[in-house]
Amino acid sequence: MVLVEGMAAGLPVLVSDEVGLAVDIQESGAGIVVKAEPTAVTQEWSRLTGDADLRAQMGSKGRRLVEERFSAEVVLQQMHELFRSVSGTR
């Protein structure tokens, strides 16, 4: 939830490639995905903290990702479709 909350607030994220949302974050450009190794994390953290434009771009893309995947409307629609599929109704 912390990642989703951060992205919803327009913040870029730095995550390891073992995080469940890593592929979505990478594909959307919402943040940086690294191997869970101190050197890689340190290097990318320095790049991220040193580039205000990059942070702004990633933050904007992260907010968009959250709106597209985790907004109340989207989640409610997914739940509705799930309930219809398990109940056998159309």
DSSP file (Angstrom, degrees, kcal/mol; ACC not computed):
  #  RESIDUE AA STRUCTURE BP1 BP2  ACC     N-H-->O    O-->H-N    N-H-->O    O-->H-N    TCO  KAPPA ALPHA  PHI   PSI    X-CA   Y-CA   Z-CA
    1    1 A M     >        0   0    0      0, 0.0     4,-3.0     0, 0.0     5,-0.2   0.000 360.0 360.0 360.0 -32.3    0.0    0.0    0.0
    2    2 A V  H  >  +     0   0    0      1,-0.2     4,-2.6     2,-0.2     5,-0.2   0.905 360.0  49.3 -59.8 -41.4    2.9    2.4    0.7
    3    3 A L  H  > S+     0   0    0      2,-0.2     4,-2.7     1,-0.2    -1,-0.2   0.934 112.4  47.0 -62.7 -45.6    3.9    2.3   -3.0
    4    4 A V  H  > S+     0   0    0      1,-0.2     4,-2.5     2,-0.2    -2,-0.2   0.914 113.2  49.1 -63.8 -42.7    0.4    3.0   -4.2
    5    5 A E  H  X S+     0   0    0     -4,-3.0     4,-1.4     2,-0.2    -1,-0.2   0.914 112.0  48.8 -63.6 -42.3   -0.1    5.8   -1.6
    6    6 A G  H  <>S+     0   0    0     -4,-2.6     5,-2.4    -5,-0.2     3,-0.2   0.930 113.1  46.3 -62.8 -45.6    3.2    7.4   -2.6
    7    7 A M  H ><5S+     0   0    0     -4,-2.7     3,-1.8     1,-0.2    -1,-0.2   0.889 108.6  56.0 -64.9 -38.1    2.4    7.2   -6.3
    8    8 A A  H 3<5S+     0   0    0     -4,-2.5    -1,-0.2     1,-0.3    -2,-0.2   0.824 105.1  53.7 -62.0 -30.1   -1.1    8.6   -5.7
    9    9 A A  T 3<5S-     0   0    0     -4,-1.4    -1,-0.3    -3,-0.2    -2,-0.2   0.420 125.3-105.3 -83.7   1.5    0.6   11.6   -4.0
   10   10 A G  T < 5S+     0   0    0     -3,-1.8    -3,-0.2     1,-0.3    49,-0.2   0.720  73.4 141.3  84.4  21.9    2.7   12.1   -7.2
   11   11 A L      < -     0   0    0     -5,-2.4    -1,-0.3    48,-0.2     2,-0.1  -0.769  50.8-124.0 -97.7 141.9    6.0   10.8   -5.8
   12   12 A P        -     0   0    0      0, 0.0     2,-0.3     0, 0.0    19,-0.2  -0.451  29.3-141.4 -73.9 157.9    8.4    8.6   -7.8
   13   13 A V  E     -a   31   0A   0     17,-1.0    19,-2.7    -2,-0.1     2,-0.5  -0.912  12.9-155.3-124.7 152.1    9.3    5.3   -6.3
   14   14 A L  E     +a   32   0A   0     -2,-0.3     2,-0.3    17,-0.2    19,-0.2  -0.982  30.9 164.8-123.9 114.6   12.4    3.2   -6.1
   15   15 A V  E     -a   33   0A   0     17,-2.7    19,-2.6    -2,-0.5     2,-0.1  -0.881  36.4-110.0-131.9 158.9   11.7   -0.5   -5.8
   16   16 A S  E >   -a   34   0A   0     -2,-0.3     3,-1.7    17,-0.2    19,-0.2  -0.472  36.1-110.0 -81.7 162.1   13.5   -3.8   -6.1
   17   17 A D  T 3  S+     0   0    0     17,-2.0    18,-0.1     1,-0.3     6,-0.1   0.480 114.8  68.3 -70.9  -0.6   12.7   -6.2   -8.9
   18   18 A E  T 3  S+     0   0    0     16,-0.3    -1,-0.3     4,-0.1     2,-0.2   0.466  74.1 107.1 -95.8  -3.8   11.1   -8.5   -6.3
   19   19 A V  S X  S-     0   0    0     -3,-1.7     3,-2.0     1,-0.1     4,-0.3  -0.554  76.7-125.9 -77.4 139.2    8.2   -6.1   -5.6
   20   20 A G  T 3  S+     0   0    0      1,-0.3     3,-0.4    -2,-0.2     4,-0.3   0.806 109.2  45.5 -56.3 -34.1    4.8   -7.2   -7.0
   21   21 A L  T 3> S+     0   0    0      1,-0.2     4,-2.9     2,-0.1    -1,-0.3   0.349  80.8 107.7 -91.3   7.0    4.2   -3.9   -8.8
   22   22 A A  H <> S+     0   0    0     -3,-2.0     4,-2.7     1,-0.2     5,-0.2   0.889  79.0  47.3 -54.7 -45.9    7.8   -3.7  -10.3
   23   23 A V  H  > S+     0   0    0     -3,-0.4     4,-3.0    -4,-0.3     5,-0.2   0.932 114.2  47.0 -63.6 -45.2    6.7   -4.6  -13.8
   24   24 A D  H  > S+     0   0    0     -4,-0.3     4,-2.2     2,-0.2     6,-0.3   0.903 113.2  49.3 -62.9 -41.3    3.9   -2.0  -13.8
   25   25 A I  H  X>S+     0   0    0     -4,-2.9     5,-1.6     2,-0.2     4,-1.2   0.931 114.8  44.2 -63.8 -45.7    6.1    0.6  -12.3
   26   26 A Q  H  <5S+     0   0    0     -4,-2.7     3,-0.4    -5,-0.2    -2,-0.2   0.944 114.7  47.5 -65.1 -48.5    8.8    0.0  -14.9
   27   27 A E  H  <5S+     0   0    0     -4,-3.0    -1,-0.2     1,-0.2    -2,-0.2   0.854 116.4  43.9 -64.1 -34.9    6.4   -0.2  -17.9
   28   28 A S  H  <5S-     0   0    0     -4,-2.2    -1,-0.2    -5,-0.2    -2,-0.2   0.656 106.1-125.0 -84.4 -15.3    4.6    3.0  -16.9
   29   29 A G  T  <5 +     0   0    0     -4,-1.2    32,-0.2    -3,-0.4    33,-0.2   0.714  67.3 136.1  78.1  20.6    7.8    4.9  -16.0
   30   30 A A  S   <S-     0   0    0     -5,-1.6   -17,-1.0    -6,-0.3     2,-0.3   0.548  72.1 -28.6 -79.8  -7.8    6.4    5.7  -12.5
   31   31 A G  E    S-a   13   0A   0     -6,-0.7     2,-0.4   -19,-0.2   -17,-0.2  -0.953  76.1 -66.8-178.4-165.5    9.7    4.9  -10.9
   32   32 A I  E     -a   14   0A   0    -19,-2.7   -17,-2.7    -2,-0.3     2,-0.5  -0.931  31.8-157.5-116.2 133.6   13.0    3.0  -10.9
   33   33 A V  E     +a   15   0A   0     -2,-0.4     2,-0.3   -19,-0.2   -17,-0.2  -0.945  21.9 170.0-111.6 128.2   13.3   -0.8  -10.5
   34   34 A V  E     -a   16   0A   0    -19,-2.6   -17,-2.0    -2,-0.5   -16,-0.3  -0.863  40.4 -92.2-131.7 163.8   16.6   -2.2   -9.3
   35   35 A K        -     0   0    0     -2,-0.3     2,-2.6   -19,-0.2     6,-0.2  -0.478  50.9-104.4 -67.0 149.8   18.1   -5.4   -8.1
   36   36 A A  S    S+     0   0    0     -2,-0.1    -1,-0.1     4,-0.1   -20,-0.1  -0.382  82.3 121.6 -79.3  64.0   17.9   -5.7   -4.4
   37   37 A E     >  -     0   0    0     -2,-2.6     4,-2.5     1,-0.1     5,-0.2  -0.990  68.4-128.2-129.0 135.7   21.6   -4.9   -4.0
   38   38 A P  H  > S+     0   0    0      0, 0.0     4,-2.7     0, 0.0     5,-0.2   0.859 107.5  51.6 -52.9 -41.7   23.0   -2.0   -2.0
   39   39 A T  H  > S+     0   0    0      2,-0.2     4,-2.5     1,-0.2     5,-0.2   0.932 112.2  45.4 -63.8 -45.3   25.2   -0.7   -4.8
   40   40 A A  H  > S+     0   0    0     -3,-0.2     4,-2.4     2,-0.2     5,-0.2   0.915 114.5  48.3 -64.8 -43.2   22.3   -0.6   -7.3
   41   41 A V  H  X S+     0   0    0     -4,-2.5     4,-2.5     1,-0.2    -2,-0.2   0.934 113.0  48.0 -63.1 -46.0   19.9    1.0   -4.8
   42   42 A T  H  X S+     0   0    0     -4,-2.7     4,-2.2    -5,-0.2    -2,-0.2   0.914 112.0  49.3 -61.4 -44.6   22.5    3.6   -3.9
   43   43 A Q  H  X S+     0   0    0     -4,-2.5     4,-1.9    -5,-0.2    -1,-0.2   0.935 115.4  42.0 -61.7 -47.9   23.3    4.5   -7.5
   44   44 A E  H  X S+     0   0    0     -4,-2.4     4,-2.6     2,-0.2    -1,-0.2   0.843 111.4  55.9 -72.0 -32.3   19.7    4.8   -8.5
   45   45 A W  H  X S+     0   0    0     -4,-2.5     4,-3.0    -5,-0.2     5,-0.2   0.927 108.5  48.7 -62.5 -44.1   18.8    6.7   -5.4
   46   46 A S  H  X S+     0   0    0     -4,-2.2     4,-1.5     2,-0.2    -2,-0.2   0.909 111.9  48.9 -61.9 -42.6   21.5    9.2   -6.2
   47   47 A R  H  < S+     0   0    0     -4,-1.9     4,-0.3     2,-0.2    -2,-0.2   0.929 114.5  45.5 -62.6 -45.1   20.2    9.6   -9.8
   48   48 A L  H >< S+     0   0    0     -4,-2.6     3,-1.2     1,-0.2     7,-0.3   0.929 114.0  46.5 -66.5 -46.8   16.6   10.1   -8.6
   49   49 A T  H 3< S+     0   0    0     -4,-3.0    -1,-0.2     1,-0.2    -2,-0.2   0.747 111.6  53.6 -70.3 -21.3   17.4   12.6   -5.8
   50   50 A G  T 3< S+     0   0    0     -4,-1.5     2,-0.5    -5,-0.2    -1,-0.2   0.429 100.3  64.4 -91.4   1.5   19.7   14.6   -8.1
   51   51 A D    <>  +     0   0    0     -3,-1.2     4,-2.2    -4,-0.3    -1,-0.2  -0.823  51.9 179.5-133.3  94.2   17.2   15.0  -11.0
   52   52 A A  H  > S+     0   0    0     -2,-0.5     4,-2.4     1,-0.2     5,-0.2   0.863  86.1  53.9 -62.1 -37.8   14.1   17.1  -10.2
   53   53 A D  H  > S+     0   0    0      2,-0.2     4,-2.6     1,-0.2    -1,-0.2   0.916 108.3  49.5 -64.5 -42.1   12.7   16.8  -13.7
   54   54 A L  H  > S+     0   0    0      1,-0.2     4,-2.7     2,-0.2     5,-0.3   0.922 110.9  50.0 -61.9 -44.1   13.0   13.0  -13.5
   55   55 A R  H  X S+     0   0    0     -4,-2.2     4,-2.6    -7,-0.3    -2,-0.2   0.915 111.7  48.4 -60.8 -43.0   11.2   12.9  -10.2
   56   56 A A  H  X S+     0   0    0     -4,-2.4     4,-2.2     2,-0.2    -2,-0.2   0.919 112.8  47.4 -64.9 -43.6    8.4   15.1  -11.5
   57   57 A Q  H  X S+     0   0    0     -4,-2.6     4,-2.2     2,-0.2    -2,-0.2   0.941 115.6  44.4 -62.9 -47.4    7.9   13.0  -14.7
   58   58 A M  H  X S+     0   0    0     -4,-2.7     4,-2.6     1,-0.2    -2,-0.2   0.891 111.7  54.0 -65.7 -38.9    7.9    9.7  -12.7
   59   59 A G  H  X S+     0   0    0     -4,-2.6     4,-2.2    -5,-0.3    -1,-0.2   0.914 109.4  47.7 -61.0 -42.8    5.6   11.2  -10.1
   60   60 A S  H  X S+     0   0    0     -4,-2.2     4,-2.0     1,-0.2    -1,-0.2   0.907 113.1  47.9 -64.3 -42.6    3.1   12.2  -12.7
   61   61 A K  H  X S+     0   0    0     -4,-2.2     4,-2.3   -32,-0.2   -31,-0.2   0.860 110.3  53.0 -67.8 -35.0    3.2    8.8  -14.3
   62   62 A G  H  X S+     0   0    0     -4,-2.6     4,-2.4   -33,-0.2    -2,-0.2   0.913 107.5  50.4 -65.6 -42.8    2.8    7.1  -11.0
   63   63 A R  H  X S+     0   0    0     -4,-2.2     4,-2.3     1,-0.2    -2,-0.2   0.913 111.3  49.6 -60.6 -42.0   -0.3    9.2  -10.2
   64   64 A R  H  X S+     0   0    0     -4,-2.0     4,-2.3     2,-0.2    -2,-0.2   0.908 108.8  52.4 -63.5 -42.5   -1.7    8.2  -13.6
   65   65 A L  H  X S+     0   0    0     -4,-2.3     4,-2.1     1,-0.2     5,-0.3   0.919 110.1  48.3 -59.5 -44.6   -0.9    4.5  -12.9
   66   66 A V  H  X S+     0   0    0     -4,-2.4     4,-3.1     1,-0.2     5,-0.5   0.919 111.3  50.0 -63.8 -43.4   -2.8    4.6   -9.6
   67   67 A E  H  X S+     0   0    0     -4,-2.3     4,-0.6     1,-0.2     7,-0.2   0.890 114.9  44.5 -61.6 -38.8   -5.8    6.3  -11.2
   68   68 A E  H  < S+     0   0    0     -4,-2.3    -1,-0.2    -5,-0.2    -2,-0.2   0.811 128.8  23.5 -76.3 -30.5   -5.9    3.7  -13.9
   69   69 A R  H  < S+     0   0    0     -4,-2.1    -3,-0.2    -5,-0.2    -2,-0.2   0.732 131.3  27.4-108.2 -28.0   -5.4    0.6  -11.7
   70   70 A F  H  < S+     0   0    0     -4,-3.1    -3,-0.2    -5,-0.3    -2,-0.1   0.306  77.0 125.0-128.4   9.6   -6.5    1.5   -8.2
   71   71 A S  S  X S-     0   0    0     -4,-0.6     4,-2.7    -5,-0.5     5,-0.3  -0.308  72.4-110.5 -66.8 158.5   -9.1    4.2   -8.3
   72   72 A A  H  > S+     0   0    0      1,-0.2     4,-2.7     2,-0.2     5,-0.2   0.894 118.4  53.0 -56.9 -41.6  -12.4    3.3   -6.5
   73   73 A E  H  > S+     0   0    0      2,-0.2     4,-2.1     1,-0.2    -1,-0.2   0.918 111.3  45.2 -62.3 -44.0  -14.3    3.2   -9.8
   74   74 A V  H  > S+     0   0    0     -7,-0.2     4,-2.3     2,-0.2    -2,-0.2   0.934 115.0  46.8 -66.6 -46.6  -11.8    0.7  -11.3
   75   75 A V  H  X S+     0   0    0     -4,-2.7     4,-2.5     1,-0.2    -2,-0.2   0.907 112.0  50.9 -64.3 -41.8  -11.7   -1.5   -8.2
   76   76 A L  H  X S+     0   0    0     -4,-2.7     4,-2.6    -5,-0.3    -1,-0.2   0.902 109.9  50.2 -62.6 -40.6  -15.5   -1.5   -7.9
   77   77 A Q  H  X S+     0   0    0     -4,-2.1     4,-2.4    -5,-0.2    -2,-0.2   0.916 111.0  49.0 -63.0 -42.8  -15.8   -2.5  -11.6
   78   78 A Q  H  X S+     0   0    0     -4,-2.3     4,-2.3     2,-0.2    -2,-0.2   0.906 112.0  48.6 -63.1 -41.7  -13.3   -5.3  -11.1
   79   79 A M  H  X S+     0   0    0     -4,-2.5     4,-2.8     2,-0.2     5,-0.2   0.910 110.2  51.9 -64.6 -41.5  -15.2   -6.6   -8.0
   80   80 A H  H  X S+     0   0    0     -4,-2.6     4,-2.3     1,-0.2    -2,-0.2   0.927 111.2  47.1 -60.8 -44.8  -18.5   -6.4   -9.9
   81   81 A E  H  X S+     0   0    0     -4,-2.4     4,-2.2     2,-0.2    -1,-0.2   0.886 111.7  51.5 -65.0 -38.4  -17.0   -8.5  -12.7
   82   82 A L  H  X S+     0   0    0     -4,-2.3     4,-2.2     2,-0.2     5,-0.2   0.943 110.3  47.6 -63.3 -47.9  -15.6  -11.0  -10.3
   83   83 A F  H  X S+     0   0    0     -4,-2.8     4,-1.8     1,-0.2     6,-0.3   0.892 111.9  50.7 -62.1 -39.6  -18.9  -11.4   -8.4
   84   84 A R  H  X>S+     0   0    0     -4,-2.3     4,-1.2    -5,-0.2     5,-1.0   0.910 110.1  50.2 -63.3 -40.5  -20.7  -11.9  -11.7
   85   85 A S  H  <5S+     0   0    0     -4,-2.2    -2,-0.2     1,-0.2    -1,-0.2   0.878 114.2  42.4 -68.8 -36.6  -18.2  -14.5  -12.9
   86   86 A V  H  <5S+     0   0    0     -4,-2.2    -1,-0.2     1,-0.2    -2,-0.2   0.748 115.6  49.5 -81.8 -21.9  -18.4  -16.6   -9.7
   87   87 A S  H  <5S-     0   0    0     -4,-1.8    -1,-0.2    -5,-0.2    -2,-0.2   0.638 106.6-125.2 -89.2 -13.4  -22.2  -16.3   -9.4
   88   88 A G  T  <5 +     0   0    0     -4,-1.2     2,-0.2     1,-0.3    -3,-0.2   0.566  66.6 129.0  83.6   7.4  -22.8  -17.3  -13.0
   89   89 A T      <       0   0    0     -5,-1.0    -1,-0.3    -6,-0.3    -2,-0.1  -0.601 360.0 360.0 -94.3 159.0  -24.8  -14.2  -13.9
   90   90 A R              0   0    0     -2,-0.2    -1,-0.1    -3,-0.1    -6,-0.1   0.359 360.0 360.0-115.6 360.0  -24.1  -11.9  -16.8
